[in-house]
């Protein structure tokens, strides 16, 4: 019994101390809606399609920009610049879809989602600041 009590005396404070440092970040995702939005008229819907050969930015109907791979990887800087331009045109738009081909690596999905969600800017003092772009992200399969 004494051995068990000694174990508990050491184990409980250890678990309490390490529990403070653990943090879980959750990103809420939505699946693309299948509802017909024809009654609303033609609305802009931002879609970023991740393909093996590069990235495509679509407005829901057609490709508005194609970004080829650079040095064997996705050109996330150019994607970010296009998304900033789209955000300037549609400042109230918060939702975007990230669509993937079947064999795209999970790491690429996360990098593209981070690029769609936020942008890092440098203020005049030289400090990095983050600005939100499209925070409501849906994921799905590429057409």
N, CA, C and O of each residue as an XYZ file, in Angstrom:
572
protein
N       0.824     -1.188      0.000
C       0.000      0.000      0.000
C       0.871      1.255      0.000
O       0.532      2.239     -0.658
N       1.969      1.236      0.715
C       2.851      2.397      0.779
C       3.466      2.687     -0.585
O       3.626      3.850     -0.956
N       3.806      1.664     -1.319
C       4.378      1.844     -2.648
C       3.377      2.508     -3.585
O       3.748      3.388     -4.361
N       2.127      2.102     -3.522
C       1.095      2.696     -4.348
C       0.866      4.158     -3.984
O       0.669      4.989     -4.871
N       0.888      4.480     -2.713
C       0.714      5.870     -2.261
C       1.881      6.736     -2.755
O       1.672      7.877     -3.167
N       3.088      6.206     -2.716
C       4.243      6.942     -3.209
C       4.109      7.219     -4.718
O       4.447      8.301     -5.198
N       3.617      6.235     -5.432
C       3.408      6.403     -6.867
C       2.388      7.512     -7.146
O       2.595      8.336     -8.037
N       1.316      7.530     -6.403
C       0.291      8.551     -6.589
C       0.807      9.937     -6.218
O       0.457     10.915     -6.880
N       1.610     10.043     -5.203
C       2.161     11.326     -4.775
C       3.048     11.916     -5.876
O       3.077     13.132     -6.065
N       3.760     11.069     -6.589
C       4.628     11.538     -7.668
C       3.836     11.727     -8.964
O       4.055     12.705     -9.678
N       2.934     10.819     -9.274
C       2.231     10.823    -10.541
C       1.221     11.965    -10.678
O       1.150     12.594    -11.734
N       0.454     12.238     -9.651
C      -0.583     13.270     -9.729
C       0.016     14.655     -9.992
O      -0.453     15.328    -10.910
N       1.022     15.125     -9.245
C       1.593     16.441     -9.584
C       2.225     16.479    -10.979
O       2.144     17.494    -11.670
N       2.844     15.388    -11.386
C       3.436     15.332    -12.715
C       2.366     15.499    -13.794
O       2.562     16.263    -14.739
N       1.250     14.804    -13.668
C       0.174     14.919    -14.641
C      -0.448     16.310    -14.638
O      -0.796     16.834    -15.696
N      -0.590     16.907    -13.471
C      -1.146     18.257    -13.398
C      -0.221     19.290    -14.035
O      -0.692     20.223    -14.686
N       1.058     19.137    -13.859
C       2.012     20.086    -14.432
C       2.056     19.961    -15.949
O       2.068     20.974    -16.649
N       2.080     18.736    -16.471
C       2.164     18.565    -17.921
C       0.847     18.891    -18.615
O       0.854     19.244    -19.794
N      -0.264     18.786    -17.931
C      -1.559     19.086    -18.542
C      -1.691     20.568    -18.857
O      -2.426     20.930    -19.776
N      -1.017     21.418    -18.138
C      -1.085     22.853    -18.380
C      -0.442     23.208    -19.713
O      -0.887     24.144    -20.377
N       0.588     22.486    -20.114
C       1.322     22.817    -21.312
C       0.732     22.213    -22.580
O       1.125     22.604    -23.679
N      -0.181     21.292    -22.460
C      -0.776     20.713    -23.658
C      -1.904     21.614    -24.150
O      -2.700     22.125    -23.363
N      -1.955     21.796    -25.461
C      -2.955     22.670    -26.055
C      -3.411     22.041    -27.366
O      -2.592     21.589    -28.167
N      -4.696     22.016    -27.572
C      -5.256     21.437    -28.779
C      -5.890     22.558    -29.592
O      -6.694     23.332    -29.073
N      -5.525     22.641    -30.861
C      -6.105     23.629    -31.754
C      -7.052     22.924    -32.700
O      -6.698     21.918    -33.314
N      -8.245     23.449    -32.814
C      -9.261     22.835    -33.654
C      -9.652     23.823    -34.745
O      -9.943     24.986    -34.468
N      -9.656     23.355    -35.972
C     -10.126     24.143    -37.094
C     -11.440     23.538    -37.539
O     -11.491     22.362    -37.898
N     -12.509     24.330    -37.520
C     -13.801     23.823    -37.935
C     -13.901     23.863    -39.453
O     -13.639     24.894    -40.072
N     -14.278     22.743    -40.047
C     -14.409     22.628    -41.494
C     -15.846     22.291    -41.834
O     -16.554     21.672    -41.041
N     -16.268     22.699    -43.011
C     -17.597     22.384    -43.514
C     -17.453     21.638    -44.822
O     -16.488     21.837    -45.559
N     -18.412     20.780    -45.107
C     -18.446     20.127    -46.408
C     -19.191     21.024    -47.374
O     -20.112     21.729    -46.961
N     -18.823     21.022    -48.649
C     -19.536     21.869    -49.611
C     -21.015     21.521    -49.649
O     -21.396     20.352    -49.577
N     -21.822     22.531    -49.760
C     -23.267     22.353    -49.750
C     -23.758     21.847    -51.093
O     -23.236     22.236    -52.138
N     -24.764     20.978    -51.070
C     -25.351     20.482    -52.304
C     -26.662     21.191    -52.602
O     -27.349     20.825    -53.556
N     -27.026     22.190    -51.818
C     -28.269     22.918    -52.034
C     -28.164     23.760    -53.289
O     -27.105     24.302    -53.603
N     -29.270     23.864    -54.000
C     -29.305     24.659    -55.222
C     -29.453     26.130    -54.847
O     -30.413     26.510    -54.178
N     -28.514     26.947    -55.273
C     -28.552     28.365    -54.950
C     -28.968     29.191    -56.167
O     -28.620     30.368    -56.258
N     -29.716     28.584    -57.112
C     -30.108     29.294    -58.323
C     -31.107     30.399    -58.029
O     -31.207     31.349    -58.805
N     -31.855     30.305    -56.924
C     -32.816     31.342    -56.594
C     -32.126     32.628    -56.146
O     -32.708     33.708    -56.244
N     -30.905     32.524    -55.660
C     -30.171     33.694    -55.215
C     -29.506     34.421    -56.374
O     -29.082     35.565    -56.213
N     -29.405     33.798    -57.514
C     -28.691     34.397    -58.631
C     -27.247     33.930    -58.628
O     -26.835     33.180    -57.742
N     -26.483     34.365    -59.604
C     -25.093     33.929    -59.674
C     -24.254     34.599    -58.584
O     -24.003     35.803    -58.636
N     -23.834     33.828    -57.622
C     -23.007     34.340    -56.532
C     -21.580     33.851    -56.706
O     -21.342     32.763    -57.232
N     -20.636     34.664    -56.260
C     -19.232     34.287    -56.342
C     -18.936     33.248    -55.283
O     -19.273     33.434    -54.113
N     -18.305     32.151    -55.686
C     -17.926     31.095    -54.761
C     -16.451     30.777    -54.996
O     -16.088     30.285    -56.065
N     -15.609     31.049    -54.024
C     -14.173     30.832    -54.168
C     -13.838     29.363    -53.943
O     -14.205     28.773    -52.926
N     -13.131     28.785    -54.919
C     -12.663     27.407    -54.825
C     -11.186     27.366    -55.182
O     -10.777     27.909    -56.208
N     -10.385     26.725    -54.342
C      -8.974     26.500    -54.625
C      -8.828     25.003    -54.867
O      -9.055     24.189    -53.972
N      -8.446     24.656    -56.091
C      -8.324     23.250    -56.481
C      -6.846     22.880    -56.454
O      -6.024     23.516    -57.113
N      -6.518     21.844    -55.683
C      -5.141     21.379    -55.550
C      -4.979     20.161    -56.454
O      -5.580     19.111    -56.226
N      -4.153     20.328    -57.485
C      -3.899     19.254    -58.441
C      -2.417     18.883    -58.376
O      -1.615     19.612    -57.792
N      -2.062     17.754    -58.975
C      -0.659     17.322    -59.001
C       0.228     18.338    -59.718
O       1.369     18.559    -59.312
N      -0.285     18.954    -60.775
C       0.531     19.869    -61.564
C       0.485     21.317    -61.083
O       1.225     22.152    -61.604
N      -0.358     21.637    -60.111
C      -0.414     23.004    -59.589
C      -1.736     23.320    -58.933
O      -2.528     22.427    -58.631
N      -1.965     24.603    -58.715
C      -3.166     25.089    -58.050
C      -4.043     25.829    -59.046
O      -3.540     26.456    -59.979
N      -5.347     25.758    -58.849
C      -6.296     26.512    -59.653
C      -7.221     27.274    -58.723
O      -7.667     26.743    -57.705
N      -7.508     28.517    -59.073
C      -8.488     29.302    -58.329
C      -9.708     29.427    -59.228
O      -9.611     29.884    -60.367
N     -10.861     29.016    -58.703
C     -12.095     29.024    -59.487
C     -13.134     29.908    -58.810
O     -13.091     30.125    -57.599
N     -14.066     30.414    -59.610
C     -15.154     31.218    -59.079
C     -16.433     30.404    -58.910
O     -17.510     30.969    -58.719
N     -16.319     29.102    -58.980
C     -17.473     28.221    -58.875
C     -17.904     27.671    -60.218
O     -18.562     26.633    -60.284
N     -17.535     28.364    -61.301
C     -17.930     27.936    -62.636
C     -16.736     27.744    -63.556
O     -16.714     26.807    -64.354
N     -15.750     28.611    -63.457
C     -14.608     28.551    -64.360
C     -13.328     28.886    -63.610
O     -13.355     29.458    -62.521
N     -12.215     28.519    -64.213
C     -10.901     28.793    -63.627
C     -10.567     30.256    -63.876
O     -10.583     30.717    -65.017
N     -10.260     30.992    -62.799
C      -9.880     32.401    -62.960
C      -8.373     32.593    -62.845
O      -7.852     33.633    -63.251
N      -7.666     31.607    -62.299
C      -6.205     31.674    -62.216
C      -5.658     30.259    -62.073
O      -6.215     29.434    -61.349
N      -4.562     29.992    -62.774
C      -3.868     28.712    -62.666
C      -2.437     28.998    -62.229
O      -1.735     29.794    -62.853
N      -2.013     28.347    -61.160
C      -0.676     28.565    -60.600
C       0.103     27.259    -60.724
O      -0.175     26.310    -59.991
N       1.070     27.189    -61.636
C       1.838     25.946    -61.790
C       2.807     25.739    -60.620
O       3.145     26.678    -59.899
N       3.238     24.502    -60.455
C       4.228     24.188    -59.414
C       5.547     24.888    -59.716
O       5.911     25.095    -60.873
N       6.255     25.247    -58.645
C       7.557     25.889    -58.763
C       8.555     25.078    -57.948
O       8.327     24.827    -56.765
N       9.654     24.669    -58.564
C      10.703     23.890    -57.896
C      10.153     22.637    -57.220
O      10.592     22.278    -56.128
N       9.208     21.979    -57.854
C       8.676     20.732    -57.336
C       7.659     20.889    -56.222
O       7.257     19.887    -55.630
N       7.224     22.108    -55.910
C       6.245     22.322    -54.850
C       5.228     23.368    -55.261
O       5.384     24.032    -56.286
N       4.201     23.509    -54.466
C       3.150     24.465    -54.754
C       3.635     25.888    -54.462
O       4.344     26.123    -53.483
N       3.248     26.825    -55.319
C       3.635     28.231    -55.180
C       2.612     28.923    -54.276
O       1.683     29.571    -54.756
N       2.796     28.778    -52.969
C       1.852     29.329    -52.004
C       1.926     30.853    -51.923
O       0.932     31.495    -51.583
N       3.067     31.438    -52.223
C       3.203     32.894    -52.208
C       2.315     33.528    -53.291
O       1.622     34.511    -53.030
N       2.340     32.965    -54.497
C       1.492     33.474    -55.575
C       0.025     33.240    -55.253
O      -0.813     34.097    -55.534
N      -0.297     32.095    -54.670
C      -1.668     31.826    -54.237
C      -2.131     32.881    -53.250
O      -3.247     33.389    -53.356
N      -1.284     33.209    -52.298
C      -1.618     34.221    -51.303
C      -1.881     35.579    -51.957
O      -2.812     36.285    -51.570
N      -1.066     35.942    -52.945
C      -1.260     37.214    -53.637
C      -2.590     37.246    -54.385
O      -3.283     38.263    -54.356
N      -2.960     36.154    -55.053
C      -4.253     36.080    -55.738
C      -5.402     36.183    -54.738
O      -6.392     36.871    -54.985
N      -5.261     35.497    -53.614
C      -6.331     35.517    -52.622
C      -6.512     36.900    -52.002
O      -7.636     37.295    -51.692
N      -5.429     37.631    -51.822
C      -5.533     39.010    -51.318
C      -6.296     39.861    -52.325
O      -7.130     40.678    -51.937
N      -6.018     39.679    -53.621
C      -6.733     40.434    -54.653
C      -8.218     40.080    -54.654
O      -9.064     40.958    -54.819
N      -8.540     38.795    -54.471
C      -9.942     38.373    -54.412
C     -10.612     38.954    -53.168
O     -11.763     39.388    -53.228
N      -9.902     38.964    -52.053
C     -10.455     39.512    -50.811
C     -10.723     41.009    -50.944
O     -11.686     41.513    -50.366
N      -9.890     41.727    -51.694
C     -10.125     43.153    -51.916
C     -11.375     43.382    -52.762
O     -12.072     44.378    -52.573
N     -11.666     42.470    -53.694
C     -12.873     42.579    -54.506
C     -14.125     42.197    -53.724
O     -15.186     42.789    -53.921
N     -14.004     41.218    -52.845
C     -15.130     40.713    -52.059
C     -14.771     40.759    -50.576
O     -14.481     39.716    -49.990
N     -14.781     41.939    -49.952
C     -14.314     42.049    -48.567
C     -15.205     41.338    -47.540
O     -14.730     40.971    -46.465
N     -16.486     41.142    -47.857
C     -17.381     40.474    -46.912
C     -17.382     38.959    -47.045
O     -17.975     38.261    -46.223
N     -16.731     38.456    -48.063
C     -16.685     37.009    -48.322
C     -15.808     36.330    -47.273
O     -14.656     36.723    -47.090
N     -16.327     35.328    -46.589
C     -15.576     34.611    -45.556
C     -15.375     33.139    -45.882
O     -14.513     32.490    -45.290
N     -16.161     32.598    -46.822
C     -16.079     31.161    -47.073
C     -15.302     30.858    -48.348
O     -15.304     31.632    -49.305
N     -14.647     29.721    -48.327
C     -13.871     29.228    -49.466
C     -13.847     27.710    -49.402
O     -13.977     27.117    -48.332
N     -13.679     27.095    -50.555
C     -13.579     25.639    -50.634
C     -12.191     25.255    -51.114
O     -11.656     25.867    -52.040
N     -11.611     24.251    -50.491
C     -10.344     23.676    -50.931
C     -10.673     22.281    -51.452
O     -11.105     21.413    -50.693
N     -10.467     22.074    -52.741
C     -10.807     20.813    -53.386
C      -9.528     20.118    -53.821
O      -8.636     20.744    -54.393
N      -9.441     18.812    -53.545
C      -8.207     18.069    -53.795
C      -8.426     16.904    -54.735
O      -9.485     16.276    -54.747
N      -7.386     16.628    -55.533
C      -7.357     15.389    -56.297
C      -7.085     14.241    -55.331
O      -6.609     14.481    -54.221
N      -7.374     13.001    -55.721
C      -7.303     11.877    -54.776
C      -5.955     11.619    -54.110
O      -5.940     11.194    -52.955
N      -4.833     11.850    -54.768
C      -3.553     11.435    -54.203
C      -2.703     12.606    -53.709
O      -1.474     12.531    -53.739
N      -3.333     13.667    -53.262
C      -2.604     14.821    -52.723
C      -2.273     14.541    -51.256
O      -3.120     14.064    -50.501
N      -1.042     14.841    -50.862
C      -0.587     14.583    -49.492
C      -1.312     15.501    -48.498
O      -1.670     16.636    -48.813
N      -1.510     14.975    -47.310
C      -2.183     15.710    -46.239
C      -1.445     17.002    -45.904
O      -2.083     18.015    -45.617
N      -0.132     16.984    -45.936
C       0.665     18.168    -45.626
C       0.372     19.296    -46.611
O       0.334     20.462    -46.219
N       0.166     18.964    -47.873
C      -0.165     19.985    -48.872
C      -1.536     20.592    -48.584
O      -1.729     21.798    -48.743
N      -2.477     19.767    -48.163
C      -3.805     20.272    -47.794
C      -3.690     21.298    -46.671
O      -4.293     22.369    -46.746
N      -2.928     20.983    -45.643
C      -2.780     21.888    -44.502
C      -2.105     23.186    -44.919
O      -2.525     24.259    -44.487
N      -1.075     23.112    -45.746
C      -0.385     24.325    -46.202
C      -1.315     25.212    -47.019
O      -1.316     26.430    -46.842
N      -2.101     24.625    -47.904
C      -3.035     25.410    -48.714
C      -4.128     26.003    -47.829
O      -4.505     27.161    -48.013
N      -4.640     25.230    -46.875
C      -5.663     25.758    -45.967
C      -5.134     26.937    -45.154
O      -5.840     27.931    -44.979
N      -3.906     26.841    -44.657
C      -3.313     27.949    -43.914
C      -3.163     29.187    -44.793
O      -3.373     30.308    -44.330
N      -2.801     28.988    -46.054
C      -2.650     30.113    -46.980
C      -3.999     30.749    -47.284
O      -4.090     31.970    -47.403
N      -5.048     29.940    -47.411
C      -6.386     30.466    -47.694
C      -6.941     31.200    -46.478
O      -7.649     32.196    -46.623
N      -6.629     30.722    -45.303
C      -7.211     31.276    -44.079
C      -6.582     32.595    -43.651
O      -7.308     33.518    -43.283
N      -5.264     32.717    -43.684
C      -4.607     33.920    -43.183
C      -3.442     34.329    -44.075
O      -2.964     33.553    -44.902
N      -3.002     35.562    -43.886
C      -1.820     36.072    -44.568
C      -0.958     36.778    -43.537
O      -1.464     37.455    -42.642
N       0.343     36.612    -43.673
C       1.272     37.311    -42.791
C       1.759     38.565    -43.491
O       2.249     38.510    -44.619
N       1.619     39.701    -42.810
C       2.087     40.973    -43.347
C       3.092     41.576    -42.384
O       3.119     41.251    -41.197
N       3.904     42.446    -42.915
C       4.908     43.111    -42.086
C       4.507     44.566    -41.919
O       4.302     45.274    -42.905
N       4.393     45.019    -40.667
C       4.037     46.410    -40.414
C       5.274     47.304    -40.555
O       6.386     46.791    -40.680
N       5.101     48.631    -40.536
C       6.251     49.529    -40.719
C       7.358     49.347    -39.678
O       8.513     49.677    -39.945
N       7.022     48.831    -38.504
C       8.022     48.608    -37.466
C       8.828     47.336    -37.708
O       9.795     47.071    -36.993
N       8.438     46.548    -38.710
C       9.172     45.326    -39.027
C       8.648     44.093    -38.329
O       9.269     43.034    -38.418
N       7.518     44.194    -37.633
C       6.946     43.041    -36.939
C       5.926     42.360    -37.844
O       5.215     43.013    -38.608
N       5.870     41.040    -37.742
C       4.904     40.278    -38.533
C       3.539     40.316    -37.874
O       3.413     40.179    -36.657
N       2.523     40.504    -38.695
C       1.142     40.494    -38.219
C       0.339     39.587    -39.133
O       0.647     39.457    -40.318
N      -0.684     38.967    -38.586
C      -1.534     38.086    -39.372
C      -2.868     38.768    -39.639
O      -3.445     39.411    -38.762
N      -3.340     38.613    -40.861
C      -4.651     39.126    -41.244
C      -5.479     37.964    -41.778
O      -4.955     37.067    -42.440
N      -6.765     37.989    -41.486
C      -7.653     36.920    -41.933
C      -8.072     37.150    -43.379
O      -8.336     38.280    -43.790
N      -8.129     36.066    -44.142
C      -8.641     36.130    -45.510
C     -10.002     35.437    -45.573
O     -11.040     36.093    -45.487
N      -9.994     34.127    -45.721
C     -11.232     33.350    -45.818
C     -11.196     32.301    -44.706
O     -10.491     31.298    -44.820
N     -11.943     32.526    -43.646
C     -11.828     31.692    -42.446
C     -12.785     30.505    -42.425
O     -12.529     29.538    -41.709
N     -13.860     30.546    -43.174
C     -14.804     29.434    -43.212
C     -14.432     28.531    -44.389
O     -14.847     28.769    -45.523
N     -13.652     27.501    -44.105
C     -13.107     26.642    -45.162
C     -13.882     25.339    -45.252
O     -14.151     24.683    -44.246
N     -14.234     24.980    -46.481
C     -14.848     23.694    -46.769
C     -13.831     22.881    -47.567
O     -13.052     23.434    -48.343
N     -13.848     21.572    -47.370
C     -12.961     20.714    -48.150
C     -13.767     19.693    -48.922
O     -14.869     19.318    -48.521
N     -13.200     19.240    -50.045
C     -13.916     18.267    -50.875
C     -13.015     17.708    -51.958
O     -11.816     17.984    -51.994
N     -13.605     16.927    -52.831
C     -12.872     16.317    -53.949
C     -12.895     17.258    -55.142
O     -13.893     17.929    -55.407
N     -11.784     17.295    -55.852
C     -11.663     18.147    -57.049
C     -12.521     17.596    -58.171
O     -12.659     16.381    -58.311
N     -13.099     18.483    -58.972
C     -13.900     18.027    -60.109
C     -13.029     17.448    -61.212
O     -13.544     17.016    -62.243
